[in-house]
Amino acid sequence: MLDINKLTEICNKFGCRITPECSLSEYVTFRFGGNCRALISINSADSAVGILRYLRTENIKYFVLGRGSNVIVPDEGFDGVVLLFGSDFANIEVIGNTIKCDAGALLASACVHAQQSGLAGMENLFGIPGTVGGALYMNAGAYDSEMADVVLSAEYIDENCEKRFITRENMELSYRHSIFSGKNLVITSVTVGLAEGNPDIIRENMTACMNKRRSKQPLEFPSAGSTFKRPEGSYASLLIEQCGLKGLTCGGAMVSEKHSGFVINKGYATSADVLELCGKVQQIVKEKTGYVLELEPVVLK
């Protein structure tokens, strides 16, 4: 059973902010979802270790949240503690041709630091709306680039609440997957290695990448980004469009008319709306094409 007073005491020990019964709607890019029992803003690897040790010892359910750009929070909320790896844990340090980022640093911020330092290699990742830790967790990517192309190493907390170090060769990186996926491992920092480049050209490439996103993706609506993983042999957006599902709605959720790979929140969607719509899309695509679409966002349980 969660003892809020005890948890608050531990958070105070590490200087972490805690908000009991916190609404998660403002912490996820879909902009809906219920409350968690408590939200804790992590400020260091040491505080993460200390708080995780307590939660795991007491068998208290928890979830590590970054920018919330790949998460669906149920309307009824989450009966556990959310550890927010955000602005309190977002240091970025440029060392030669490498950049070391706290897990809560925004990926876009890391890309800007790279550009300002004349380091090339992250341009196509600019605009992915997540943290560096979250990006490595799922090996995020866009436009033929992914985290696997630039990551050198990472630091993480293992199942026994011990700090560990891992290099890229041991990360099991593949399409939207890493060794961290679905495991009780918590990334605390990520180091990327880049090549020297011209800052002006890097900026131009980043701008072109963002303009491409704006022209093709429904960034004006809340969403969780690409809603379905790319099935082997095809593309989710292509299959959905071929099935005539653009504009399909359930309550306040809609398959984007701009990019069929996105399910968007028209402004009043609930988690139930989105999950019902995703289920319909999956069913129709399977019946008409034989392809099985898998959700890309994590559904908080």
N, C-alpha and C positions, 0 to 999 in steps of 0.2 A: 504494500500500500504506500502511496506517495505521501510523504510528510513534507509539506510545503515549507514549514518552519525550518526543518533540518536542511532541506535543499537550499533555502535562502541563506542559511548560515554558511554553507559550503561556498556558495556563489560570492558572498561577501568576503570570504577568506581569499579568494582569487581575484577580487575586484571585478567580477562579472555582473552585468545587469540581468535581473530576472523579472519577468512579467507574468504573474499567475493568470490563468484563464484568458489567454491572449488570442484574439481573432487572427487567423492566418491569412485572411483574404488580402491584406495589404502586403504580405510577404511572398506571394506567388504571382506570376505574371498573368494567370488566368483571371485573377481578381475575384475569386469566390472561395468559399470554404468556411467551415466552422472553427471553433476554438480548440486550442490544445490546452492541456492541464497547466503547462508553464512553458514560456519561451526564454531561453538563456542566450545572451549574446557572448559568445566565446571571444576571449581577447588574447589567447596565447596557446601554444601547444601544451604548456604545463597545466593551465586551467582546464583544457580539454581532457587531459589525463586524469586529473583529480576528480572532475565531475563524472566522467565516464566510469571511473572506478566505483564511485558511489552508486550510480544508476545500475551498473551491472551486478554489483554485490547484492543490491536490494531487489534485483530482477524487475526493474522499472522499465517499461517500454519507452524507447526514444527514437528520434529520427534526426539525422544531420541534414540541415537545409542551407543551401547557398543562396543564389538569387531567386530560386523558386521558379526557374524558367522551364523546368521539365517535370513538373509535379502537379498532380490533381488531388486536391484536398476534399474529402467528403463533406457534404453539407452538415452532417452531424458532428464533424470535427474529428480530432485525434485524441484518443484517451491515453496520452503519454506526454513526454517532455520533448520539445524541439530545441536542438542545439543550433543556433544561428551562427554560421560562419560568414560574417558580413564585414561591415565597415570597421568594426573593432579589431578585426584580425585580417588586415589587408595591406600589409607592408610589401613594397616592391623594391628590390635592390638590383641594380645593374652592376655586374662585375665582369669587365672585359666584354667578351662575346656571349656571356650568359646572363640570364635574368632569373633571380630567385624570388618567388612570389609566395606569400602566405596563402593558404587555401581559400580564404575569403576575399582575396583580391579579384576585382572584375577582370575577365579576360580582355575586354575592350581596353581597360586601363593598362594592362600588360602590353598590348599591341601599341598603344600610344607611347609608352616608355621606350619600346623597341625603336619606333620611328624616330623619336627625338634623339636617340643614341646612335642612329645610323645603323641599325641592325635589321636585316631582312630575313623573312621566312614566315612571319605571322600575318601577313597582309590579308590573306583569304579567311583568316579566323576573326578578323575585325567585324564586329556587329553581332557575333554570336552572343545572345543575352544571358550569360551565366558567369559563374566564378571560375577561377583557374582550377580549383580543386574539383568542382563539378564537371568541368570540361575533361579533365584527365579521367575521372571516375567512369565516364561513358565514352571516352575517346571521341569527343565531339569534333565535328568537322564540317566543312562547306567548300564547294567549288574545287573539288579534287585535292583538298588539304585536310589534315586532321592533326590532333595533338601528337599522335605517334610520329609525325614528321619532325617535331621540334623538341619533344621532351627528352631530357637527359637523365633525370633522377627525381625521386620524391622521398619525402619523409612521411611516416604514417604511424598510427597507433594500432597495435595488433590486438588479438583477442584477449590477451592477458594484460592489457593496458601498459604495454611496454613500447617505447619509441623505437621505430625501425627505419632503416634506409634501404631503398631499392633502386636499381638502375633500370633503364628502359628495356634492356634485353630480358629482364625477368618479369615484365609487367603483363605479358600475355595480351598485348594490344591487337585488337581486330575491330571489325566494323561495330561501332557503338558498344564496345566491350573492353574491359580491362580486368586484371587480377582482382581489383577492388569490387567489381560489380557483384552485388548480391551477397557480399561477405561482410563479416563483422570487423572490417578494417576502416579506419578513419584517416583520410589524407590530411596532413597539416601543412605541407609546403611542396611546391613544385619548382624544379629548375629546368629551364629550357636553354638550348644552345642554338645560336643564330649566326648568320654570316654578315660580314661587313657590307654595307650598301650605301647608296646615296639617299639621305633623308628626304629630299624633294621627290625623288622617284618613288620611294616607299610611301610617302603621303599620297601621291597621285594614285598609286595602286589601291591604297586603303579607301580613298574617296570613290574610286570606280567600283570597288567591291560593295560599298555601302549604297551607292546609287543603284546598283544592280538589285540589291535586296529590296530597296524601297519600291522599285518599279515592278517587281515580280511577286513580292510577299505582302500580305495584308497587315503591315506593321501598325496600321491605324486602329486595329482592334486588339483587345486582350486575347492572348492565346498561350499555348505552351510550346510554340514553335512547330516543327514538323510533328504531326500527330501519330504517324505510323512509320515503322522501320521499313527500310527498302527491302522488299522481298527478292530473293535470289532470282535473277533472270528478267526482272522488270523494275518498275518504279511505282510506288504507291499512288502518287499523284496521277500518273498516266492511267492506271487501272481504275481509279475512282472517276476520272473524267470520262473514260470509255464507257463506264456504266451509267453515265448521265446523272451523277450524284452532286454536281456542283449546285450550290444553293439549297440543298436538302437541309431541313431544319427540324429541331426538336426543342420546343420552348424557346429559350434565348440562345441556343447553340445552333451554329450553321456551318456547313461545309463551305469554305470560302469560295466565292465566285471568281476571285482574283488568282488564287492558288489552291487547287483542290486537295493538296496535301496538308492543308491547315484546317482544323476545326476551330472556329472563333467564338468568342463571347460577344454577342451583339449589344451587351450592356446590362442584361438582366438574366444571364444564364446561371443555372445551378450546376453543381457537380452531377446530379442525376440527369440533367438535360444532356450534358456532354457525354456521359457514359452510355446513355440510351442511343444517342446519335452515332457514336463510335461503333456500338454493337450492330446497328442497322447497316452501317457502311461495310463492316466486316462480313456480315451475312450475305449482303447483296453481291459484293465482290467475289466471295467464295462461290456462290451459286452461278454467277455469270462467267467467271474466268477460271475458277479452280484455285486461285491464289488465296493463301491465308495471310491476312494482314495482322501484324503484331503491334500493339500499342508501344509507342516510344516513351511517353511520360510514365513516371512512377505514380501509381495510385496509393496514396497514404492509407495504411490500414492499422 
